[in-house]
Amino acid sequence: MDMFSRGAVKWAAMGFLAVIGTFWALSAIFPRPVAVGMMAALRMSAGLEAKSVVTRVGEVAYLEGGEGPTIVLLHGIYARKEHWIDLTRELTDRYHVIAPDLPGFGDNPVLGDGAYSYAHQADRLVQFLDAMKVDDFHLAGNSMGGQLTGMLARRLPDRVRSIAFIGSAARVASPLRSDMERALSQGHAPLVVKTEDDFHARMDWLFPHAPYIPGPVTAVWAADEAGRAEANKRIWQEVGASSSPRLDALAPSLTQPALIIWCREDRVFHFSGAAVLSHLLPNDELVELSDCGHVPMLDKPQESGRTYRDFLDRLQPN
């Protein structure tokens, strides 16, 4: 390599390091704009767009991308639509994906007293689907979103083509108690965030190995959730006090093809609940994953996404 070429490489490397240094300096001073830019880049790389739609209960934010049969993805309590981004990379080349922030969560405003019961959440989801003119779709949910998946499949049997529980679903009685159930019995609710430290501590409950989330994004999410501390406590109480039929009571009546993906290391709902739900569903496939926790679309997105895609592909007409 001649002197000119070596010099060009040197200056290119120095320029790259300068850009990186400037970026991280900006992220420390302006974390929110940097986080917004990062999430926009991640969405674009997965073929998704951030949108919103006006419903009878207000504006609802959602992600959308891909073409083909429609899939609707429902996140869990205190979660958000962006948690599905990496999983959707396995889907958007063949399927039309919609991932909403459930009303009252994520980028949507906090709702008032009594708004978070499962019955009210299901009503708002139907209003969202109607506003989106989604009449025929596959439905998947995680945790609280799993309970809502069962409720909507029962309520809209002619519209919901299949159901999937990606990660453990709420309201399934497991033979063995989970770590979270033991904590709750001692008066500790590990998923309820009151401070930014609580947000980071919750990661240990959700994952055996925390997935990589860019620092500015984590900082913004932690600050936003800590800012909803009082609402978080109320939401937990309202969801827990819901009188709607539990998923394990609904399951025998859900005749749609069903997929269960449940991680062995889940500390929130014990892995023994997977066999219970599988036994109750009349038309299901159970896939057990290892080395992942309560939210496999974050710590095992490729494996979870491919498993779900394979399930959906088998349902499509030849």
PyMOL commands that set and color helices and strands:
alter all, ss='L'
color gray80, all
select helices_A, chain A and resi 3-29+31-45+81-88+118-131+144-155+179-185+196-206+215-226+229-240+247-253+273-280+296-299+301-315
alter helices_A, ss='H'
color red, helices_A
select strands_A, chain A and resi 49-55+58-65+70-74+96-100+137-143+160-169+258-263+284-289
alter strands_A, ss='S'
color yellow, strands_A
deselect
rebuild
show_as cartoon
